[in-house]
Amino acid sequence: LESNNDYVLEAQSVKLMLEIIDTFQEKVKIIEKQLEELTKDDEMVKRLLTIRGCGKITAWIIRAYTEDISRFSNSKKYAAFCGLVPKVKDSNETVHHGSITRRGPVELRTAYVQLFMGMRRCKDTASWRMMQRYEYMKKNKGSGKSIVSGARKIAEIVWALLSSKTDFDSEKMRGTYTPIHFPEQNLPA
């Protein structure tokens, strides 16, 4: 008899959890409608939505955290604001590039990673230089570093689009990526 009561309690708990999830989903829909209404005439959001693989939520996040793009003098500074650039430690002649700085909003970094992943899933992006670079880097550096590198590149592209007030043009992304090979240096022993 007690085991039957346990099942009843578990069933009630699951039912309550499902009701809570339904409530949250309804509230999310309300918030999405409000955001849609707020940003329907926003040029920045419209421009971001021209990027292949960028959805409304990603565009809203980038819009919310970026605000005025003119406060960044170049794309590298914007990528640094996003926290997508590597830490650099240098001493005399030695320069070490470490993991990303993680400065700036984690939501913005996540949005750029998700944007890159969305771009990767699009069928016609395989011929883009950026995706070829990703595949090349993935062989040598691994998937994680390659994805973050792609996210940084997208942040730089977004800076260029928003600064110049132009829409995304996928034709400019086409081409062949050629990796840079440095000649062996003969250093004195």
Secondary structure, 3 states (H helix, E strand, C coil): CHHHHHHHHHHHHHHHHHHHHHHHHHHHHHHHHHHHHHHCCCHHHHHHCCCCCCCHHHHHHHHHHHCCHHHCCCHHHHHHHHCCCEEEEEECCEEEEEEECCCCCHHHHHHHHHHHHHHHHCHHHCCEHHHHHHHHHHHHHCHHHHHHHHHHHHHHHHHHHHHHCCCCCHHHHECCCCCCCCCCCCCCC
